Every structure is written in C-alpha cells, then in structure tokens.
Amino acid sequence: MTTKINASPAVDYAPLELQGELMAMQELIIEKLLTIAQSQVPESQQELHLQLLEKNQNNQLSESDKLLLKSLRVSADYLMLKKAYAYALLKWKGFYLPDFEQLV
C-alpha cells in the first residue's frame, strides 16, 4: 500500500542562507509565485556579468572585479533556485504547468 503525503517541496538541499526565504515562499499566492518564476536578472547586471567574464578570459580582472563577478554569479544562481522552487510550488499547489515539449 502506497501512502501519498501532500508535503511541500523540500528545501533541505538549498543553501542555508536561502532556506528561510524558500520556506516563506510556501505561503505565497499563485500570482506572487508566478512573478518570482518569471523574474529575470536585470539587463544591466547581465551586461556587467558578460563584461567581467570577458575580462576574466583575458586575465584582466582586478581583485574587486573578481569579487563582483563572484557576487553576480551567486546572485544569478540564487535567482535560478528561487525560480525553480516557485515553479515546484506552483505545481504542488495544483497550478497547471505545460510540459517542456509544449513550450518549444
């Protein structure tokens, strides 16, 4: 006999500094989760990130550039985690999400 538990998606494997924010997302309404799921890194940050990556390829990064590049990468990674978790919560709450094949 299989028992289904209607537990929210786990946050155990997320970085500790994000776990509280992810857990708080469990209480958000569908519209707020959709906003998070569809959010993007601001274009100015994307451009700066690309510039720093190019400088890095040419070994032209100063120490402050290295710190900024790391910060931008972590920020983008965290946004992707929040987006993925928002989609997982939407699905958990019964919101219809198209399959990947339907999106292409």
MILUM-647311 format. One record per atom (N, C-alpha, C, O): z negated, x, y; residue in three letters. Coordinates in steps of 0.2 Angstrom, whole numbers, padded with zeros to 4 digits, always signed. Layout:
<rs>
ZXYALA/...
</rs>
This chain:
<rs>
+0000+0004-0006MET/+0000+0000+0000MET/+0000+0004+0006MET/-0004+0009+0007MET/+0004+0003+0011THR/+0005+0007+0017THR/+0002+0003+0023THR/+0003-0003+0024THR/-0002+0006+0026THR/-0005+0003+0032THR/-0002+0006+0039THR/-0002+0012+0039THR/+0000+0002+0043LYS/+0003+0004+0049LYS/-0003+0004+0055LYS/-0006-0001+0055LYS/-0003+0009+0058ILE/-0008+0009+0064ILE/-0004+0009+0070ILE/+0001+0013+0071ILE/-0006+0005+0075ASN/-0002+0005+0081ASN/-0005+0009+0086ASN/-0008+0007+0092ASN/-0005+0016+0085ALA/-0008+0021+0089ALA/-0003+0023+0094ALA/+0003+0024+0092ALA/-0005+0025+0100SER/-0001+0028+0105SER/+0002+0035+0102SER/-0002+0038+0098SER/+0007+0037+0105PRO/+0010+0044+0103PRO/+0004+0049+0105PRO/+0001+0049+0110PRO/+0004+0054+0100ALA/-0002+0059+0101ALA/+0000+0064+0107ALA/+0006+0065+0108ALA/-0005+0067+0110VAL/-0004+0072+0115VAL/-0007+0078+0113VAL/-0008+0083+0117VAL/-0010+0079+0107ASP/-0013+0084+0104ASP/-0010+0091+0105ASP/-0013+0096+0106ASP/-0003+0091+0104TYR/+0001+0097+0104TYR/+0004+0099+0111TYR/+0007+0104+0112TYR/+0002+0095+0116ALA/+0004+0096+0123ALA/+0000+0101+0126ALA/-0006+0102+0123ALA/+0002+0105+0131PRO/-0003+0110+0134PRO/-0009+0106+0137PRO/-0009+0101+0139PRO/-0015+0110+0136LEU/-0021+0107+0138LEU/-0021+0104+0145LEU/-0024+0098+0146LEU/-0018+0107+0150GLU/-0018+0105+0157GLU/-0014+0099+0158GLU/-0014+0096+0163GLU/-0010+0097+0153LEU/-0005+0091+0153LEU/-0008+0085+0150LEU/-0007+0079+0151LEU/-0013+0086+0145GLN/-0015+0081+0140GLN/-0018+0075+0144GLN/-0017+0069+0142GLN/-0022+0076+0149GLY/-0025+0071+0153GLY/-0020+0067+0156GLY/-0021+0061+0156GLY/-0015+0070+0159GLU/-0010+0066+0163GLU/-0006+0062+0158GLU/-0004+0056+0159GLU/-0005+0065+0152LEU/-0001+0061+0147LEU/-0005+0055+0145LEU/-0002+0050+0144LEU/-0011+0056+0144MET/-0015+0051+0141MET/-0016+0045+0146MET/-0016+0039+0145MET/-0016+0047+0153ALA/-0016+0042+0158ALA/-0010+0038+0158ALA/-0010+0032+0160ALA/-0004+0041+0156MET/+0002+0038+0156MET/+0002+0032+0151MET/+0006+0027+0152MET/-0002+0032+0146GLN/-0003+0026+0141GLN/-0004+0020+0145GLN/-0003+0014+0142GLN/-0007+0020+0150GLU/-0009+0014+0154GLU/-0004+0011+0159GLU/-0005+0006+0162GLU/+0001+0015+0160LEU/+0006+0013+0165LEU/+0011+0007+0163LEU/+0012+0006+0157LEU/+0013+0004+0167ILE/+0018-0002+0166ILE/+0025+0001+0164ILE/+0026+0007+0166ILE/+0029-0003+0161ILE/+0036-0001+0159ILE/+0039+0002+0165ILE/+0043+0007+0165ILE/+0039-0001+0171GLU/+0043+0001+0177GLU/+0041+0009+0179GLU/+0045+0013+0181GLU/+0035+0010+0179LYS/+0032+0017+0181LYS/+0034+0022+0175LYS/+0036+0027+0177LYS/+0034+0020+0169LEU/+0036+0024+0164LEU/+0044+0026+0164LEU/+0046+0031+0163LEU/+0048+0021+0166LEU/+0055+0022+0167LEU/+0056+0026+0173LEU/+0061+0031+0172LEU/+0052+0026+0178THR/+0053+0030+0184THR/+0052+0038+0182THR/+0055+0042+0183THR/+0046+0039+0178ILE/+0045+0045+0175ILE/+0051+0048+0170ILE/+0053+0053+0171ILE/+0053+0043+0166ALA/+0058+0045+0161ALA/+0064+0047+0164ALA/+0068+0051+0161ALA/+0066+0044+0170GLN/+0072+0045+0173GLN/+0072+0050+0179GLN/+0077+0052+0182GLN/+0066+0053+0180SER/+0065+0058+0185SER/+0069+0065+0184SER/+0070+0066+0178SER/+0070+0068+0189GLN/+0074+0075+0188GLN/+0070+0080+0193GLN/+0067+0078+0198GLN/+0071+0086+0191VAL/+0069+0092+0196VAL/+0073+0091+0202VAL/+0079+0090+0202VAL/+0070+0091+0208PRO/+0074+0091+0214PRO/+0079+0096+0214PRO/+0078+0102+0212PRO/+0085+0094+0217GLU/+0091+0099+0218GLU/+0089+0105+0221GLU/+0092+0110+0219GLU/+0085+0105+0226SER/+0083+0112+0229SER/+0080+0116+0225SER/+0081+0122+0225SER/+0075+0114+0220GLN/+0072+0118+0215GLN/+0077+0120+0210GLN/+0076+0126+0208GLN/+0082+0116+0208GLN/+0087+0118+0203GLN/+0091+0124+0206GLN/+0092+0129+0203GLN/+0093+0123+0212GLU/+0097+0129+0215GLU/+0093+0135+0216GLU/+0095+0141+0214GLU/+0086+0135+0218LEU/+0082+0141+0218LEU/+0081+0144+0212LEU/+0082+0150+0211LEU/+0080+0140+0207HIS/+0079+0142+0200HIS/+0086+0146+0198HIS/+0085+0151+0195HIS/+0091+0143+0199LEU/+0098+0147+0197LEU/+0099+0153+0201LEU/+0101+0158+0198LEU/+0097+0153+0207GLN/+0097+0159+0211GLN/+0093+0165+0208GLN/+0095+0171+0208GLN/+0087+0163+0206LEU/+0082+0168+0204LEU/+0084+0170+0197LEU/+0083+0176+0195LEU/+0087+0166+0193LEU/+0090+0168+0186LEU/+0095+0173+0187LEU/+0096+0177+0183LEU/+0099+0172+0192GLU/+0105+0176+0193GLU/+0102+0183+0195GLU/+0105+0188+0193GLU/+0097+0183+0200LYS/+0094+0189+0202LYS/+0091+0193+0196LYS/+0091+0199+0196LYS/+0088+0189+0192ASN/+0085+0192+0186ASN/+0090+0195+0181ASN/+0088+0200+0179ASN/+0096+0192+0180GLN/+0101+0195+0176GLN/+0103+0202+0179GLN/+0105+0206+0175GLN/+0103+0203+0186ASN/+0105+0209+0189ASN/+0099+0213+0190ASN/+0099+0218+0194ASN/+0093+0212+0187ASN/+0087+0216+0188ASN/+0085+0217+0195ASN/+0083+0222+0198ASN/+0085+0211+0199GLN/+0084+0212+0207GLN/+0078+0208+0209GLN/+0077+0206+0215GLN/+0074+0206+0204LEU/+0068+0201+0206LEU/+0062+0206+0208LEU/+0060+0211+0205LEU/+0059+0203+0214SER/+0053+0206+0216SER/+0047+0203+0212SER/+0049+0199+0208SER/+0041+0206+0212GLU/+0036+0203+0209GLU/+0035+0196+0211GLU/+0033+0191+0207GLU/+0035+0194+0217SER/+0034+0187+0220SER/+0040+0183+0217SER/+0039+0177+0215SER/+0046+0186+0216ASP/+0052+0182+0213ASP/+0050+0180+0206ASP/+0051+0175+0204ASP/+0047+0185+0203LYS/+0046+0184+0196LYS/+0040+0178+0195LYS/+0041+0174+0190LYS/+0035+0178+0199LEU/+0030+0173+0199LEU/+0033+0166+0200LEU/+0032+0161+0197LEU/+0038+0166+0205LEU/+0041+0160+0207LEU/+0045+0157+0202LEU/+0045+0151+0200LEU/+0049+0162+0199LEU/+0053+0160+0193LEU/+0049+0157+0187LEU/+0051+0152+0184LEU/+0044+0160+0186LYS/+0039+0158+0181LYS/+0037+0151+0182LYS/+0036+0146+0178LYS/+0035+0150+0189SER/+0032+0144+0191SER/+0037+0138+0190SER/+0036+0132+0188SER/+0043+0140+0192LEU/+0049+0135+0192LEU/+0050+0133+0185LEU/+0051+0127+0183LEU/+0050+0138+0180ARG/+0051+0136+0173ARG/+0046+0132+0170ARG/+0047+0127+0167ARG/+0040+0133+0172VAL/+0034+0130+0169VAL/+0034+0122+0172VAL/+0033+0118+0168VAL/+0036+0122+0178SER/+0036+0115+0181SER/+0042+0111+0178SER/+0041+0105+0177SER/+0048+0114+0177ALA/+0053+0111+0174ALA/+0051+0109+0166ALA/+0053+0103+0164ALA/+0048+0113+0163ASP/+0046+0112+0156ASP/+0041+0106+0156ASP/+0041+0102+0152ASP/+0036+0106+0160TYR/+0031+0101+0161TYR/+0035+0094+0162TYR/+0033+0089+0160TYR/+0039+0094+0167LEU/+0043+0088+0168LEU/+0046+0085+0162LEU/+0046+0079+0161LEU/+0050+0090+0158MET/+0053+0088+0152MET/+0048+0085+0147MET/+0050+0080+0144MET/+0042+0088+0147LEU/+0037+0085+0142LEU/+0035+0078+0144LEU/+0034+0073+0140LEU/+0034+0077+0151LYS/+0032+0071+0153LYS/+0037+0065+0152LYS/+0036+0060+0151LYS/+0044+0067+0153LYS/+0049+0063+0152LYS/+0049+0061+0145LYS/+0050+0055+0143LYS/+0049+0065+0140ALA/+0049+0064+0133ALA/+0043+0059+0131ALA/+0044+0055+0127ALA/+0038+0061+0134TYR/+0032+0057+0132TYR/+0033+0050+0135TYR/+0031+0045+0132TYR/+0035+0049+0141ALA/+0037+0042+0144ALA/+0041+0038+0140ALA/+0040+0033+0138ALA/+0047+0042+0137TYR/+0051+0038+0133TYR/+0048+0036+0126TYR/+0049+0031+0123TYR/+0043+0041+0123ALA/+0040+0039+0117ALA/+0035+0033+0119ALA/+0034+0029+0114ALA/+0032+0033+0124LEU/+0028+0027+0126LEU/+0032+0021+0127LEU/+0029+0015+0125LEU/+0037+0021+0130LEU/+0042+0015+0131LEU/+0043+0012+0124LEU/+0043+0006+0123LEU/+0045+0017+0120LYS/+0047+0014+0113LYS/+0041+0011+0109LYS/+0041+0006+0106LYS/+0035+0015+0110TRP/+0029+0012+0107TRP/+0027+0005+0110TRP/+0024+0001+0106TRP/+0029+0004+0116LYS/+0027-0002+0119LYS/+0032-0008+0118LYS/+0032-0013+0120LYS/+0037-0006+0114GLY/+0042-0011+0112GLY/+0048-0011+0117GLY/+0052-0016+0116GLY/+0049-0007+0121PHE/+0055-0007+0126PHE/+0061-0004+0122PHE/+0060+0001+0118PHE/+0066-0007+0123TYR/+0072-0005+0119TYR/+0075+0001+0122TYR/+0077+0001+0128TYR/+0076+0006+0118LEU/+0079+0012+0120LEU/+0086+0013+0115LEU/+0085+0013+0109LEU/+0091+0014+0119PRO/+0098+0015+0115PRO/+0097+0021+0111PRO/+0094+0026+0112PRO/+0101+0021+0105ASP/+0102+0027+0101ASP/+0106+0032+0105ASP/+0110+0030+0109ASP/+0105+0039+0103PHE/+0109+0044+0106PHE/+0117+0042+0106PHE/+0120+0043+0111PHE/+0119+0040+0100GLU/+0126+0039+0099GLU/+0128+0033+0104GLU/+0134+0033+0106GLU/+0124+0029+0106GLN/+0126+0023+0111GLN/+0126+0026+0118GLN/+0129+0023+0122GLN/+0123+0031+0119LEU/+0123+0034+0126LEU/+0129+0038+0127LEU/+0131+0039+0133LEU/+0132+0041+0122VAL/+0138+0045+0123VAL/+0144+0041+0124VAL/+0150+0044+0125VAL/
</rs>
